[in-house]
Amino acid sequence: MINRRHIRIKVMQSAYALLLSENDKLDSQEKFLLESIEKLHQLYVLQYKLLIALHQKATEFFDVSQHKHIYSGDISETSSNFVKNKILLQFKNSISLANYPVNKKDTNWQNFPEIVNIIWSQILASKSFTKYLKIENPDFYADKKYIQTLYKEIIAPNEHLAELFESEVITWIDDIPFVNTWIVNNLNLMTPTGTFILDPLYKDPDDKDFALQLFRKTILNYSKYEIEIDGKTPNWDSERITKIDKLLMVMGIAEFLNFPSIPTKVTINEYIELAKDYATQKSSFFINGVLDKIVEDYNKEEKIQKVGRGLL
């Protein structure tokens, strides 16, 4: 499920695109924001469907091997461990995965057999695969351990996959690490008696509302909040502050003033972390200092009203 930090990333991307464009239509950019988040869920599903496609490839490979008159001596031709892998069979038999509505125009592994072939070749050549095939009658946990290794060693860092995903949906390049972590966590939770069910995109309906409200409050109040920032940086030429630095600070102010359940300390920490990934080397220190000053002044003026525990 998407978390608040990744929602902030999505809002940042959409707001930045709107600020740079000549199109000032808020509705169209809100639509792009929500579609971008929905596409993240599609990427999550596609990674599971890739595992199913690899299982199908292995099944075909093993079936052909069984009809050979002369064996090469390669254990991949005689071991059915991968074909019978209990984790992969949970994915294959998942109604949740089978019923996921993937549009025909979207990425489908039947349309990219060369990628499946490349990854299958990498699996065949890996030492971890050979070691797994040598296990006699692996139990559920041995099966799970191998799929975890496969995902971490071959699928998650795969450059061919990254290039394909980036060419299909531009925002996926930022989503890949998040989705990989999401899937690894799902794998850790799988049990022998479980049935695989896809996670929903949002943990709570409030998360979708958070995305829309943060985007709207940021864009509609951008000029006003920009003045607040300029007032806290009198020794800085406003043109020296990068657009992404300013946007992250504006988003921080939007959270201070419009989201009473999110503690100011949480907000500041979140935008410091985003600055480390998306801004300049010194941005996190600069943003921390400016937002700290703004919170201090807002508290004196009693502009900030916070209630509840707050959520990330």
Kinemage of the C-alpha trace (Angstrom):
@kinemage 1
@onewidth
@group {chain A} dominant
@subgroup {mainchain}
@vectorlist {calphas} color= white
{ca met a 1} P 0.000 0.000 0.000
{ca ile a 2} L 1.197 3.458 -0.780
{ca asn a 3} L 2.455 5.366 2.247
{ca arg a 4} L 2.345 9.059 3.054
{ca arg a 5} L 5.944 9.668 2.002
{ca his a 6} L 5.359 8.307 -1.478
{ca ile a 7} L 2.132 10.294 -1.692
{ca arg a 8} L 4.209 13.395 -0.979
{ca ile a 9} L 6.552 12.412 -3.813
{ca lys a 10} L 3.603 12.086 -6.175
{ca val a 11} L 2.221 15.473 -5.101
{ca met a 12} L 5.666 17.040 -5.503
{ca gln a 13} L 5.982 15.662 -9.045
{ca ser a 14} L 2.516 16.851 -10.068
{ca ala a 15} L 2.901 20.283 -8.487
{ca tyr a 16} L 6.333 20.761 -10.055
{ca ala a 17} L 4.975 19.826 -13.479
{ca leu a 18} L 2.109 22.289 -13.115
{ca leu a 19} L 4.376 25.112 -11.949
{ca leu a 20} L 6.689 24.614 -14.929
{ca ser a 21} L 3.938 24.288 -17.511
{ca glu a 22} L 1.877 26.994 -19.147
{ca asn a 23} L -1.251 25.020 -18.337
{ca asp a 24} L -2.805 26.330 -15.139
{ca lys a 25} L -5.759 23.937 -15.097
{ca leu a 26} L -5.831 22.429 -11.628
{ca asp a 27} L -8.373 19.744 -12.533
{ca ser a 28} L -6.252 18.208 -15.274
{ca gln a 29} L -3.192 18.039 -13.036
{ca glu a 30} L -5.230 16.517 -10.211
{ca lys a 31} L -6.322 13.853 -12.676
{ca phe a 32} L -2.670 13.249 -13.581
{ca leu a 33} L -1.801 12.956 -9.880
{ca leu a 34} L -4.427 10.299 -9.210
{ca glu a 35} L -3.560 8.428 -12.411
{ca ser a 36} L 0.099 8.443 -11.409
{ca ile a 37} L -0.794 6.865 -8.069
{ca glu a 38} L -3.033 4.307 -9.789
{ca lys a 39} L -0.186 3.460 -12.162
{ca leu a 40} L 1.976 2.635 -9.148
{ca his a 41} L -0.488 -0.105 -8.231
{ca gln a 42} L -0.327 -1.391 -11.797
{ca leu a 43} L 3.462 -1.643 -11.519
{ca tyr a 44} L 3.027 -3.607 -8.287
{ca val a 45} L 0.703 -6.066 -10.055
{ca leu a 46} L 2.956 -6.379 -13.102
{ca gln a 47} L 5.876 -7.527 -10.971
{ca tyr a 48} L 3.763 -10.421 -9.680
{ca lys a 49} L 2.581 -11.204 -13.181
{ca leu a 50} L 6.225 -11.284 -14.257
{ca leu a 51} L 6.819 -14.040 -11.705
{ca ile a 52} L 3.838 -15.916 -13.165
{ca ala a 53} L 5.248 -15.445 -16.688
{ca leu a 54} L 8.603 -16.809 -15.513
{ca his a 55} L 6.842 -19.788 -13.944
{ca gln a 56} L 5.099 -20.438 -17.261
{ca lys a 57} L 8.431 -20.169 -19.065
{ca ala a 58} L 9.959 -22.670 -16.639
{ca thr a 59} L 7.042 -25.059 -17.106
{ca glu a 60} L 7.476 -24.997 -20.886
{ca phe a 61} L 11.244 -25.434 -20.519
{ca phe a 62} L 10.817 -28.414 -18.176
{ca asp a 63} L 8.179 -30.049 -20.390
{ca val a 64} L 10.502 -29.835 -23.405
{ca ser a 65} L 13.358 -31.266 -21.319
{ca gln a 66} L 11.287 -34.300 -20.388
{ca his a 67} L 10.910 -35.233 -24.040
{ca lys a 68} L 14.604 -35.052 -24.859
{ca his a 69} L 16.309 -38.307 -25.788
{ca ile a 70} L 19.697 -37.001 -24.685
{ca tyr a 71} L 20.176 -34.909 -21.536
{ca ser a 72} L 22.875 -32.280 -21.257
{ca gly a 73} L 23.463 -33.145 -17.623
{ca asp a 74} L 22.166 -29.728 -16.517
{ca ile a 75} L 20.066 -30.062 -13.357
{ca ser a 76} L 17.595 -27.490 -14.736
{ca glu a 77} L 16.428 -30.202 -17.147
{ca thr a 78} L 15.661 -32.734 -14.426
{ca ser a 79} L 14.580 -30.766 -11.345
{ca ser a 80} L 10.960 -29.607 -11.111
{ca asn a 81} L 11.515 -27.505 -7.975
{ca phe a 82} L 10.835 -24.187 -9.723
{ca val a 83} L 7.769 -25.526 -11.541
{ca lys a 84} L 6.359 -26.838 -8.248
{ca asn a 85} L 7.407 -23.811 -6.203
{ca lys a 86} L 4.603 -23.214 -3.694
{ca ile a 87} L 4.986 -19.427 -3.694
{ca leu a 88} L 4.718 -19.227 -7.473
{ca leu a 89} L 1.713 -21.542 -7.423
{ca gln a 90} L -0.006 -19.214 -4.932
{ca phe a 91} L 0.497 -16.366 -7.413
{ca lys a 92} L -0.639 -18.497 -10.352
{ca asn a 93} L -3.818 -19.567 -8.526
{ca ser a 94} L -4.598 -16.138 -7.078
{ca ile a 95} L -8.086 -14.965 -8.040
{ca ser a 96} L -7.088 -11.482 -6.926
{ca leu a 97} L -4.239 -11.395 -9.452
{ca ala a 98} L -6.229 -13.091 -12.223
{ca asn a 99} L -9.080 -10.594 -11.924
{ca tyr a 100} L -6.941 -7.458 -11.792
{ca pro a 101} L -8.181 -5.227 -14.644
{ca val a 102} L -5.111 -4.568 -16.766
{ca asn a 103} L -5.965 -2.607 -19.883
{ca lys a 104} L -4.786 -4.230 -23.112
{ca lys a 105} L -2.856 -1.062 -23.921
{ca asp a 106} L -0.891 -1.359 -20.701
{ca thr a 107} L 2.249 -3.397 -20.221
{ca asn a 108} L 1.502 -7.103 -20.547
{ca trp a 109} L 4.232 -9.726 -20.463
{ca gln a 110} L 2.807 -11.472 -23.521
{ca asn a 111} L 3.771 -8.335 -25.420
{ca phe a 112} L 7.342 -8.442 -24.126
{ca pro a 113} L 8.555 -12.047 -24.502
{ca glu a 114} L 12.135 -10.852 -25.027
{ca ile a 115} L 12.243 -9.427 -21.489
{ca val a 116} L 10.885 -12.653 -20.020
{ca asn a 117} L 13.466 -14.609 -22.034
{ca ile a 118} L 16.319 -12.398 -20.841
{ca ile a 119} L 15.349 -12.754 -17.191
{ca trp a 120} L 14.800 -16.510 -17.583
{ca ser a 121} L 18.318 -16.801 -19.041
{ca gln a 122} L 19.701 -14.864 -16.071
{ca ile a 123} L 17.893 -17.220 -13.705
{ca leu a 124} L 19.290 -20.295 -15.459
{ca ala a 125} L 22.807 -18.885 -15.212
{ca ser a 126} L 22.579 -17.979 -11.512
{ca lys a 127} L 24.278 -20.006 -8.779
{ca ser a 128} L 21.321 -19.517 -6.429
{ca phe a 129} L 19.020 -21.238 -8.947
{ca thr a 130} L 21.324 -24.252 -9.302
{ca lys a 131} L 21.624 -24.487 -5.518
{ca tyr a 132} L 17.835 -24.360 -5.155
{ca leu a 133} L 17.260 -27.054 -7.784
{ca lys a 134} L 19.563 -29.405 -5.884
{ca ile a 135} L 17.302 -29.350 -2.811
{ca glu a 136} L 15.358 -32.598 -2.548
{ca asn a 137} L 11.632 -31.969 -2.018
{ca pro a 138} L 11.935 -28.373 -0.779
{ca asp a 139} L 9.333 -27.321 1.776
{ca phe a 140} L 7.346 -24.079 1.689
{ca tyr a 141} L 10.042 -22.083 3.474
{ca ala a 142} L 12.797 -23.263 1.126
{ca asp a 143} L 10.561 -22.286 -1.779
{ca lys a 144} L 9.919 -18.877 -0.247
{ca lys a 145} L 13.592 -18.279 0.494
{ca tyr a 146} L 14.494 -18.922 -3.127
{ca ile a 147} L 11.799 -16.580 -4.517
{ca gln a 148} L 12.999 -13.884 -2.126
{ca thr a 149} L 16.544 -14.405 -3.416
{ca leu a 150} L 15.358 -14.395 -7.031
{ca tyr a 151} L 13.489 -11.153 -6.530
{ca lys a 152} L 16.303 -9.377 -4.690
{ca glu a 153} L 19.172 -10.591 -6.898
{ca ile a 154} L 17.678 -10.661 -10.393
{ca ile a 155} L 14.320 -8.889 -10.666
{ca ala a 156} L 14.595 -5.846 -8.391
{ca pro a 157} L 17.953 -4.578 -9.759
{ca asn a 158} L 17.272 -5.580 -13.369
{ca glu a 159} L 18.299 -2.849 -15.822
{ca his a 160} L 16.229 -4.294 -18.672
{ca leu a 161} L 13.093 -4.067 -16.531
{ca ala a 162} L 13.929 -0.539 -15.406
{ca glu a 163} L 14.363 0.599 -19.022
{ca leu a 164} L 11.079 -1.014 -20.046
{ca phe a 165} L 9.136 0.486 -17.153
{ca glu a 166} L 10.559 3.956 -17.732
{ca ser a 167} L 9.620 3.776 -21.413
{ca glu a 168} L 6.060 2.733 -20.553
{ca val a 169} L 5.243 5.185 -17.740
{ca ile a 170} L 7.673 8.008 -16.976
{ca thr a 171} L 6.794 8.186 -13.263
{ca trp a 172} L 7.587 4.501 -12.748
{ca ile a 173} L 11.304 5.214 -12.508
{ca asp a 174} L 10.634 6.765 -9.074
{ca asp a 175} L 8.146 4.034 -8.134
{ca ile a 176} L 10.382 1.010 -8.743
{ca pro a 177} L 12.257 1.086 -5.378
{ca phe a 178} L 9.004 1.583 -3.460
{ca val a 179} L 7.234 -1.261 -5.281
{ca asn a 180} L 10.224 -3.579 -4.834
{ca thr a 181} L 10.180 -2.974 -1.083
{ca trp a 182} L 6.412 -3.503 -1.048
{ca ile a 183} L 6.734 -6.894 -2.763
{ca val a 184} L 9.635 -8.056 -0.578
{ca asn a 185} L 7.514 -7.253 2.489
{ca asn a 186} L 4.605 -9.223 0.994
{ca leu a 187} L 6.875 -12.207 0.373
{ca asn a 188} L 8.020 -12.125 3.993
{ca leu a 189} L 4.399 -12.402 5.168
{ca met a 190} L 3.361 -15.355 2.984
{ca thr a 191} L 2.395 -18.587 4.776
{ca pro a 192} L 1.875 -22.217 3.672
{ca thr a 193} L -1.884 -22.075 4.254
{ca gly a 194} L -2.427 -18.583 2.875
{ca thr a 195} L -4.141 -17.442 -0.283
{ca phe a 196} L -2.421 -14.628 -2.105
{ca ile a 197} L -4.511 -11.457 -2.234
{ca leu a 198} L -3.248 -8.205 -3.702
{ca asp a 199} L -2.887 -5.305 -1.298
{ca pro a 200} L -5.178 -2.350 -1.979
{ca leu a 201} L -3.543 0.810 -3.261
{ca tyr a 202} L -4.567 2.937 -0.285
{ca lys a 203} L -4.362 1.765 3.305
{ca asp a 204} L -7.149 4.154 4.188
{ca pro a 205} L -9.528 6.390 2.155
{ca asp a 206} L -8.019 9.336 4.006
{ca asp a 207} L -4.758 8.785 2.124
{ca lys a 208} L -6.367 9.575 -1.220
{ca asp a 209} L -7.937 12.695 0.296
{ca phe a 210} L -4.539 13.633 1.745
{ca ala a 211} L -2.997 13.504 -1.743
{ca leu a 212} L -5.662 15.729 -3.291
{ca gln a 213} L -5.799 18.209 -0.424
{ca leu a 214} L -2.029 18.561 -0.173
{ca phe a 215} L -1.834 19.205 -3.904
{ca arg a 216} L -4.653 21.756 -3.851
{ca lys a 217} L -3.394 23.595 -0.759
{ca thr a 218} L 0.098 23.728 -2.239
{ca ile a 219} L -0.922 25.092 -5.637
{ca leu a 220} L -3.689 27.458 -4.514
{ca asn a 221} L -1.533 29.021 -1.781
{ca tyr a 222} L 1.827 28.851 -3.542
{ca ser a 223} L 2.324 32.610 -3.980
{ca lys a 224} L 1.261 33.370 -0.403
{ca tyr a 225} L 3.521 30.709 1.104
{ca glu a 226} L 6.363 31.799 -1.176
{ca ile a 227} L 6.262 35.214 0.487
{ca glu a 228} L 6.559 33.526 3.883
{ca ile a 229} L 9.701 31.744 2.688
{ca asp a 230} L 11.221 34.929 1.257
{ca gly a 231} L 10.635 36.587 4.622
{ca lys a 232} L 12.678 33.897 6.368
{ca thr a 233} L 15.554 34.100 3.864
{ca pro a 234} L 16.368 37.849 3.704
{ca asn a 235} L 20.026 37.211 2.889
{ca trp a 236} L 19.166 35.005 -0.065
{ca asp a 237} L 18.310 36.158 -3.538
{ca ser a 238} L 15.025 34.381 -4.270
{ca glu a 239} L 16.432 33.296 -7.635
{ca arg a 240} L 19.206 31.390 -5.835
{ca ile a 241} L 16.643 29.133 -4.163
{ca thr a 242} L 15.972 26.236 -6.510
{ca lys a 243} L 12.416 25.609 -7.659
{ca ile a 244} L 12.346 22.181 -6.033
{ca asp a 245} L 13.633 23.576 -2.701
{ca lys a 246} L 10.941 26.227 -2.715
{ca leu a 247} L 8.245 23.736 -3.667
{ca leu a 248} L 9.205 21.367 -0.835
{ca met a 249} L 9.062 24.250 1.648
{ca val a 250} L 5.692 25.419 0.304
{ca met a 251} L 4.371 21.864 0.708
{ca gly a 252} L 5.713 21.866 4.272
{ca ile a 253} L 3.867 25.107 5.079
{ca ala a 254} L 0.706 23.683 3.512
{ca glu a 255} L 0.939 20.747 5.909
{ca phe a 256} L 1.626 22.962 8.934
{ca leu a 257} L -1.495 25.017 8.361
{ca asn a 258} L -3.986 22.604 6.823
{ca phe a 259} L -3.413 19.144 8.315
{ca pro a 260} L -4.026 19.269 12.065
{ca ser a 261} L -3.376 15.534 12.586
{ca ile a 262} L 0.215 15.670 11.279
{ca pro a 263} L 2.783 16.908 13.830
{ca thr a 264} L 5.073 19.678 12.588
{ca lys a 265} L 8.140 17.602 13.470
{ca val a 266} L 6.899 14.790 11.225
{ca thr a 267} L 6.304 17.230 8.367
{ca ile a 268} L 9.788 18.746 8.643
{ca asn a 269} L 11.454 15.331 8.759
{ca glu a 270} L 9.518 14.154 5.709
{ca tyr a 271} L 10.578 17.113 3.559
{ca ile a 272} L 14.180 16.844 4.732
{ca glu a 273} L 14.179 13.243 3.477
{ca leu a 274} L 12.597 14.233 0.155
{ca ala a 275} L 15.213 16.961 -0.262
{ca lys a 276} L 17.993 14.391 0.155
{ca asp a 277} L 16.601 12.399 -2.785
{ca tyr a 278} L 15.288 15.114 -5.095
{ca ala a 279} L 17.151 18.353 -4.402
{ca thr a 280} L 20.758 19.494 -4.058
{ca gln a 281} L 23.310 18.205 -1.573
{ca lys a 282} L 22.802 21.107 0.857
{ca ser a 283} L 19.042 21.441 0.385
{ca ser a 284} L 18.041 19.316 3.363
{ca phe a 285} L 19.915 21.604 5.791
{ca phe a 286} L 18.527 24.727 4.171
{ca ile a 287} L 14.944 23.445 4.154
{ca asn a 288} L 15.272 22.262 7.756
{ca gly a 289} L 16.432 25.699 8.877
{ca val a 290} L 13.731 27.632 7.035
{ca leu a 291} L 10.856 25.367 8.114
{ca asp a 292} L 12.077 25.451 11.712
{ca lys a 293} L 11.954 29.270 11.671
{ca ile a 294} L 8.491 29.272 10.134
{ca val a 295} L 7.144 26.815 12.736
{ca glu a 296} L 8.635 28.887 15.544
{ca asp a 297} L 6.969 32.055 14.257
{ca tyr a 298} L 3.660 30.323 13.519
{ca asn a 299} L 3.553 28.900 17.032
{ca lys a 300} L 4.081 32.359 18.510
{ca glu a 301} L 1.277 33.684 16.328
{ca glu a 302} L -0.878 30.628 17.184
{ca lys a 303} L -1.381 29.880 13.501
{ca ile a 304} L -0.755 26.151 13.902
{ca gln a 305} L -3.444 24.022 15.516
{ca lys a 306} L -2.585 20.334 15.894
{ca val a 307} L -4.728 17.503 17.224
{ca gly a 308} L -4.374 13.720 17.413
{ca arg a 309} L -1.325 11.555 16.996
{ca gly a 310} L -0.688 12.211 13.321
{ca leu a 311} L 0.146 9.793 10.536
{ca leu a 312} L 3.114 9.370 8.208
